[in-house]
């Protein structure tokens, strides 16, 4: 009898233990797997080159000769503005306006050579300026999401003001050209560094050509730094 009772107690204990284990399993709620952490989109992931318009504005520098035989050229500062109509991801046609302003060295002179008045004595460092109005093609040679290499060939005209700082003294007295309009061009390229899909930092350099002396084209160096903004709806969706 004692043996039977012991068996029954043992079975009851096993059954109780199993019930407790089952209740514990039911009480445990399986936690959902954690959401995968996707990396933040890269800031340049949306860069593309099929916007119809690119507008550029920047600060400009040019080394310029205000006369045919000057020993000292003019280091001029100013602006460089362009609007380019794109016809695909590589080719576009642009209009370019530039202005350069500063002072220039002169040839040895005696001013008006009258010995009196505001122009008595030599004139040194008079103000000069140049404006260029150009159009031409632009070509995107290489491009990725970070940067692009551009080439351009702009032609048109240039206007030089060489007498504004001479107070009536003839420009030939100081070795300058006369005020005039001449054919001109700018041939070079730029590096575009993308800061966002539409905003770009540009470094541009050019060889500019003008013929103010009518003795053949003279070459100057021009550099500009500025910002490009891409406008319009992309060609491709």
Secondary structure, 3 states (H helix, E strand, C coil): CHHHHHHHHHHHHHHHHHHHHHHHHHHCCCCCCCCCCCCCCCCCCCCCCCCCEEEEEEEEEEEECCCCCCCCCEEEEEEEEEEEEECCCCEEEEEEEEEEEEEECCCCCCECCCCCCCCECCCCCEEEEEEEEEEEEEEEEEECCCEEEEEEEEEEEEEEECCCCCCCCCHHHHCCCCCEEEEEEEEEEEEEEECCCCEEEEEEEEEEEECCCCCCCEEEEEEEEEEEEEECCCCCC
